[in-house]
Amino acid sequence: MKLPRLQTAFETNPNKDFIRSKYDKPWIEHWHHERGMLLKYLGLPAREMLDILEWQHFLGRFTTIEREENEQHLMFLKANVKDVEHRLYSLYGEFDKILLAGRDRYGNTPEWPYDLVNLDYFGGFIYPGLARPKALKKLIQNQGTYESSFLLIVTQHLRDGDSIGEKREFLEDLRRMLKNGIYDNALHPGIDEIIDWYLGANIPDAARQGLYLNCFLRDCGEAEQFDVKCRPAIVYSGTGRSWMIHFTTEFRFKPGIGHRASSVQSLVELINLGLREVGNGKFVEGRFVQPQL
Ligand SMILES: C[S@@+](CC[C@H](N)C(=O)[O-])C[C@H]1O[C@@H](n2cnc3c(N)ncnc32)[C@H](O)[C@@H]1O
């Protein structure tokens, strides 16, 4: 399945600048202090490398992924001008193919493991063939193999290609899982109410997608022995007025266990995280109000 090409060159905008410098940066600083070292970065910084430059005091080496050769070339020029070229290692190609195959278009491999992964790509998450969910799962498995905690940032277009009903199927599975875990039948109507709300066609897909991806990350992380801490998904209007959705998630490896991890953040807490919105370069409250479990 070939994914749609939405844009070629990336231009930033005030909402993205706010998220990069006012929202993610403090989390990255916190992660840097918690890990007690410079963070090894894997991500898609584009030619301007605005994320790397904004966070550079917390970063050690960085591996970049880029599918456009001219963007890659301009990225090298920028790295040279900013005197960070010696810390740069580049991979060419589609990020999901690189993560799945374990090598880029020229046979170069990522330098596993990483402390900070910033997957900031064009397009949505779900398309027939599910290449992106499979690629993210592979990334989390790789980090698990190295028993390495990491901070994962994902930014994608809100509009996806979920013609296969993946989110609907997920919500039905979540309904079953919650009911199976709660023996008191008197509490089941509350579960039906919230799942039916998420299934409702007239709610913004952002709510469904926020819940879907956070549950997906938690599920893949716990299977690889990570304690996963999710944050509310953030929606914002990006370049060309396309709606974007942004996730920042901590994966802390739990050494010395052979079983699946169970996160400190409960599933109910995760469901109740809901959505936030950034507009005009700041948080805007009140547009996405969702029922709580
Ligand atoms: C949104 S920009 C990154 C912006 C940067 N992280 C920042 O904070 O300013 C995404 C970059 O990755 C490239 N890109 C987008 N989708 C990709 C994909 N599926 N695989 C590889 N590169 C991709 C684009 O060409 C672009 O240069």
The ligand as a Gaussian input file, in Angstrom:
#p B3LYP/6-31G(d) Opt

LIG

0 1
 C        6.932000      17.952000       9.846000
 S        8.540000      17.976000       9.252000
 C        9.519000      17.926000      10.722000
 C        9.505000      19.186000      11.518000
 C       10.418000      19.214000      12.721000
 N       10.323000      18.025000      13.520000
 C       10.143000      20.459000      13.572000
 O        9.894000      20.351000      14.777000
 O       10.174000      21.556000      13.014000
 C        8.698000      16.350000       8.619000
 C        9.945000      16.108000       7.768000
 O       10.049000      14.700000       7.554000
 C        9.899000      14.369000       6.186000
 N        8.901000      13.282000       6.156000
 C        7.558000      13.394000       6.251000
 N        6.963000      12.189000       6.237000
 C        7.978000      11.288000       6.132000
 C        8.023000       9.877000       6.079000
 N        6.917000       9.138000       6.052000
 N        9.233000       9.273000       6.016000
 C       10.385000      10.015000       5.991000
 N       10.410000      11.360000       6.002000
 C        9.228000      11.989000       6.081000
 C        9.436000      15.605000       5.459000
 O       10.037000      15.682000       4.155000
 C        9.891000      16.731000       6.383000
 O       11.162000      17.202000       6.007000

